[in-house]
Amino acid sequence: MKTIFISILSGVEAKAILRTDILGTLLARGNIRVVLFVKNAARAAFYEKEFLHPRVCYEVIDAYAFSPINTLFDFLKNFLVRTNTLALYRRLLLIDRKNVFVFVGGFLFSALLARPLFQRIARFLDASFVRDQIFYSVFERYRPSLVFLANLFDTVEVSMLREAKRRGIRSVGFVNSWDKIASKGFLRLVSDVVIAPNHIVKEEAIYYDNVPREKIFVSGVPQYDMYWSIENILPREVFFQKMKMDPKKRLIIFGPIGKTLSNSDWEMIDTMHSLLQVHIPETQMLARFQPNDFAGDEAEFRKRPWLHVDVPGVRFGTGIGMDWDMTAAELLHLKNTLFHCALLVSYASSISIDAAVFDKPIINIGFEIRHGDPAWKQPTRRYATVHYQKALATGGIRLVKSEEELIEWIKKYLAHPQLDRKGRARLVHEQCVYTDGKTGKRIADFLLRQL
C-alpha cells in the first residue's frame, strides 16, 4: 500500500481536487491510500459525508505555531520577487495609509533582494534552518510515498513540503489559480515537480520563481472538466422555473467583486437594475456572489424584493477568505447558470474565464460607482494586475468606461452574441489549454507516475 498526502486547506483546493476526477482516479488503484489534510474538524466532518472511503483518511491541522524564523521567511517572500501586481498592492497601501517610509523601504528592499543569487540563498536557508515540527508525527505514522501540495504559497503547506524534503519523499506542487505566481510573493520552496494549469503560469513560474522548465507539467484546469460536456444541463424552462425567473427574458449575470475589494457592490446592483429597467426591460438580472465572500446582511436583500441572487458556498468560519467550499450541486448549478445566461457583467474575476468557456459575451466594469473610497476598495484598480492584463489582451473581455457604454455593449451583445468570439476563444485557449474534460484524470495519472 502506497500513501499519498494531499492538502485540502482551502475551498480552491477542494474544488480542484475533490470535485474533479483526481481523487477517484487515485483510489481506482487498489494499492493507493490517500490522506487528506484539512483545516478544522468541521471541514473533516463535511468531507467525510461525501468522500467516505476505506482508503481515505482525514487529518486536521489546526493546532500549530510558526517559529520566528519561519515567520521571517514568510515575510521576506514578499520582497524576493518583483511583479507589477505586488507593486500595485504597495501603491494602493501607500495611497491609503500615507506611509511613505514603508513604501520606499519596501521598494528598496525588493530591489535589493529580488535577484537570483538572493533567491537561491533564501531557499537554502529556509530549507536548512526552519525547524517547525507541524507534520513530524503524521509523517512518522503514515510514511507517505508522495506529497501533493495544492497551494505552494501557503505557509502550512510549505511546512509539509519542508518535512517531505528532509525525508527524501517525492513532492508535487500545484499552482491552483491563475493569479498566484504574480500576487503571492516568492515560492519559498519548490517541490520536485510543479503542475501548472497553463503555459502562462508555467512561464511565470520560470521567470519569477526560477523553477526549472523541465520540472513543470502543464495539466489544464481540472475544475473546468465538467464544463466541456452538456451532461446534466437542465432544459431552459426547468432551470428558470427553479430560479423563479422568466424563461422568455434574456438572463444577465452580474458578478460582484466582494467586500474585501469593494464597498460598491450593492450600489452597482442598484445601478444595473435601473439601467436594465429603463433601457432593456426585456432582460432580467441575477447577482451571483463569490463563494469566498459574505453577500451582506438580510436587510440588504429585503430592500430589494426584485433581486434574484445566488449566494453559493459552504462557509466554515465567520471571516472572508479561503475557508469555504462549493458542493457538487452548487458547481452544477453554476454550469447551468452559465449555459442559460445571455452574457456576464463583472469586475476583474476568474468568472470571466468560466463565461468564455460557454462562449458568453463578457463585460467588465471599468468605472467607479463610488467616489472617495480607499484605493484598496476601488475595484477598477485590479485590472492592472499581471494576470488580468493578460486576460484583457486576448480581446475576449470588453472593458467599459461609463454607464452609457455599459448599456451600449449589453445591447450589442444581446443582438450579436458572436462579437468578440475570437477573443473569447483565445482567452479559453490560453487559460485552459485542454478542452477534453480529462484534466482531473491527467493530473491523477501524473501523480501516479511519480510513485
N, C-alpha and C positions, 0 to 999 in steps of 0.2 A: 504493500500500500504506500503510495506517494502522496505527500501532503502539500497543498498549495495554500499559502496565506494570501488573502485578498482584503484590501482595506475598503470599507464602505462607510466612511466617516462623514459623508455629505449627500445631499439629495442628487447632485450632479453625478456622483459615483454610482449611486443606486440605479439611476435612470439608465446609465450607460452599460452597467454590468448585470444587474439583477433583472432588468426589464427587457433584456435582449437575449440572444441565444448563447451568450458567453457561458453562463453558469450551467445551463442544460447540456451544452456540448462537452464541457469538462466532466460532468457527472456521468455522461454516457459511457465513459471509460470506467469499467468496474473496479479498477485499481487506484482511483483518484479520490482523495478526501479533501474537502475544501473547508478552511477555517475563515469565517467572515468576521472582521473586526469592526465593531460599531461603537458609537459614542456613549450610549447610555442603555439602561435596561429597557426603557420604553421602546427604543428602536429594535432591540433584540426581540422583544415580545411581538412587535408589529411584524417583523420579517418572518419569525418562526411560524406564524399562522399561514403564510403564503408559501414559504420556501422550507417546508419541513421535509427533511430527507435524512436517512440514516448515516449518510456520509457528508453531512453539512453540520459544522459546529459553529457556535457563536461565542465570541469573546468580547466582553465590554471593556473598553479602555476609557475610564472616566476619572481615575484617581492617579494623577501624576503631577509632578512638579519639575519644571525645567531648571537645570543648573544655571548659574550666572553666565558661564562661558557659552552655553547653548543659546541663551538669550542674546548674548553679544553677537554671535554669528548670525542669528536671525535678524538682528538689527542691521548688520553690515551688508546683508544680501541686497538691501535696497540701494546701496551705493556701488556695488561691484559690477553693475551693468548700467548702460545709458540707453534709454529708449525715449522716443517722443512722448509716449504715454506717461512714463514716470515724470518727465519734465513738465508735462501738462498738469499733473497732480500737484507738483510742487508750486507751480504758478498759481493754481487755484487757492492753495493754502496760504500763499503769500498775500493774495488779494483779500482774503477773508480775515486772516489773523494779523496782517501788517507786521510780521516779524521778519524784517529784512536780514537780521543776523542769522537766523535759522536757514533762510533761503540761500543766502550767499555761502554759508558754511556747507550746506548740503551740496550745492553746485560744485564747490571746490573739492570737497571730499570725494564726490563721484568722479570728477575729472581726474583725480589722482589714482583712485582705486580701480576704476573700470578699464583695466588693461589686462591682457592675457597673463602676464607674469604674476600680478597680484591675485588674479582669479585662481591660478594654479596653487599659489601659496595658501590662499584661504581654504580651498578644498582639502589640501593636505592637512592643514592644522585642524580643520573641522573634523575630518575623519579620524585624526590621531588623538586629539586631546579632549573632545567632548565625551563624557563618560556616563551619560544618563542610562539608567538600567530599566527603563519602562518595559521593555519587551524581553528581558533576560529570562524570566520564568516561563513564558509561553513558548519561547524557542526551545528551552530545555524540555518542556513537556511534550511538544508535538514533533520536534525535529523535522522541520519542513524541508522539502526538496526545492521549492521555488517560492519566491515572494513577488506578488503582483501589486504594485502601488498605483492607485488610480489618481493620486494627486501629489506629484513630486514637490510641490511648493508648500505643502502642509508640514508644519514643524513636527507634529506627531509622526507622520509618515516618514519624514527624514530620519527620525529616531529608529523606526523599524528598518529602514534601508541601512543605516549605520550598523545595526546589530547583524543584519544579514551579511554585510561585507566583512565584518570581523570574523564571522564563522565560515566564510567562503561559500555561502549559499547563493545560488544564482538569483538575480533580481531583474524584474521587468517593470519599467515605469510607463505610465500612460499620461500624455498631456490631454486632459479630458475636455478642454474647451479652447475655442479659437483665440481667446484673448489672453491666456495665461502667460505665455512667454514674454510678451512685451509689457505686462502690467504687474506681475507679481515678484519682480526682483530676480536676482541671480539664482540659478539652480545650485543649492549648496552642495549636494552630492549627486552624482549621475549613476543611475542603475546600469547594469551590464548591457542592457539594450533598452531602447526607448521606442514606444509606439506613438506615432503622430497621426492625427486624423486626416491630414492632407499635406501636400507638398509645401504650402505656405508655412505651416507650423514647423515642418522639417527644416526648411531653410532658416527660419528664425532661431531654432534651437542651435543650429550650426553657427550662425552669425553672432548671436548674443551670448550664448552659453557654452560655446566651444565643444559641443557634443560631436564626436566623430561621425562623419557621414555614414560610415559603414555600420554604425551601431543603431541606426534609426530605421524602423519599419513603418511604412505608410499603410494604414489599415482602412481608412474611410471612417464615417461617423456611425457608430453602432446604433444609437438611439433613433436614427432615421430609417433603419431597416424596414420598419412597419409601414413607412410611407410609400414604398415602391410597389405596392400592390393595392388593388381595390377591395381586398378582403375586409369584411366587417364594415363596409361603407353602408350606412343606412339610406333608404330611399328619402328623397328630399322632403316629402310630406311627413314622413315619420320623424325625421330629425327636427323639423320646425315645430311639429306638434309637441315633441319632447321639450323644446326650448320655449314653448308658449309664444311663438312668433309666427309671422305670416309668410307662408311659403311662396306667395306671389310677389313679395317685395325682395329686392336685392339686399344682401347682408353685407354690411361693412364692419370689419373688426377694428376696434381701437385698442391698442396695447399701451396702457400706462407704463411709465418707466419706474415707478415705485418711490416710496417715501425717502429712501436713502439718498436718492439723486435729485429729487424734485419736491417742491411744495405745491405744484400746479396741476397735478393730475385731475383733481375734481373740477377745477376751472376749465381745463381742456375738454373734459367730458361735456360740461355745460355748453361750451363754445361749439363743439362738434354737433351736439344735439340741435342747437339753434340754427346753425348753418344748414344742416340737412333738412330741417323742418321748413325753412324758408325757400331753399334753392332746389332741393331734390327730395320732396316729400314721399316719393315712391320707394325710398330706401328705409332701412332700419339698422340700428347700430347695436353691436354687442361689445361691451367693455370687458376685456379679458385681462385680469390682473396677473402679475407674476407669482409663481408658486413660492418664491423666497421672500415675499413681501406680505404685509397685512393691509388689506384693502381700506381699512378705516372702520370707524365705529358704525353701529347700526343707524345712528342718526343721519349719516350721510346718505344711506340708502333710502331712508324714509322721506328725505327731502325730494327724492327723485323717483316717484312711482312709475314713471315711464321707462326707467332704465332697465335694460336686460344686461345681466352681468354673470361672468364666470369668475369664481374665486377658487382656483384649483390648489391642491396641495394639502398634505397632512403635515402639521407642524408639531415638533416635539419640544419646542421652547417658546418663550414669550418674546424673544428678540428677533429682529430682522437679520437674516444671514443665511447660513448654509444648512441649518438644522431643520430640514424639511424633506418630504418625499412626495412623489406623484404615484398614484396607484395605476395598475394596468388599465382600469376602466377610465381613469382621467386622461391617460395618454391616448386611448382610443377615441375618447370624446374630442380631444384636440384634433386628431386626424380627421374626424367627421366635420368639425367646425371649419377647418381649412379647406376641405374638399367642397363644402357647400357655400363658402363665402364668395363675394364678388371681388373684394380687394382688402388690403390691410393698410391701416394708418397707424404709425407708431413713431417712437423716438429710436435712437440707436439701440438695437436689440437683436439677439440671435433669432427672434421670431421672424425677422425678415428673411432668413435662410429657409425656415420652415415654409413660409408662404411661397418662396421662389420654387421650392420642390414641387409644389402644386401649380406652378405657373400662374400664380395670382399677382396682379399688379401691387406694387409696394410703394407707399408714400411715406416719407419720413418728414416730421415737422421740424423745420429749420428756423422757427421764430419763437420768441419767448412770449408767453401769455401773461406772465407776472413780471413786474419790473422792480428792481431794488432788492431782490433776493440775494443771498450769499452766492458767490461764484460757484461754489461746490454744488449748489442746488439749482443751477441753470442747466437744464438738460441738453441744450444745443451745443454746449462746450464738448460733449462726449463724441461729437463727430470728428474731432481732431485726434482721437486715439489711433494707434498704429493699425490695429485690426480692422477698425471700421473705415478708415481711409481706403484700405484695400477693397473692402466691400463696395464702397461708393464708386470706386474706379471702374468697376465692372459695367456700369451703366444700367444695372438692373434695379436700382433704387432711385426713386425720384425725390429729391430734397426740395421742399417748397419753402418759400421765404415769407409768406403772408397768408392771411385767411382767404384772400381773393384767389391766390394761386392754388391754395388747397382745394377750394371748391372747383376751380377750373380743371385741375387734374383728376379729381374724382369723376367729374362729368366725362372727361376724355376717356378715362379708363373704362367706365361703365359702357360707353358707346363703342370703344375699340380696345378690348382687353389684350389684343395682340401687341399693342405698343410696348416697346422695351423688352420684348420677349427674348431677343438675342442676349441682352444684358442679364436677364434673369437666368438664362441657360448658362452663361459664363459664370455667374455667381455660384450656381449649383455645382458646376464642374470644378471650380477652384476650391470650394469649401468641402464638398462631399467626396470627390474623386470617383467613388464607386456608387453605382445605382442598381446593383443587382440584389439588394436586400440580404446580403450574406456577410456583412461586416462583422457581426457578432460571432459567427462561426469562424470567420477568417482570423479574428483575434484569438479565439479559444484554440484553434489549431496551431497558431504561432506559439502560444503558451505551452502547449503540449510538446512541441518540438524542442523547447528549452530544457525539458526534463532529462 
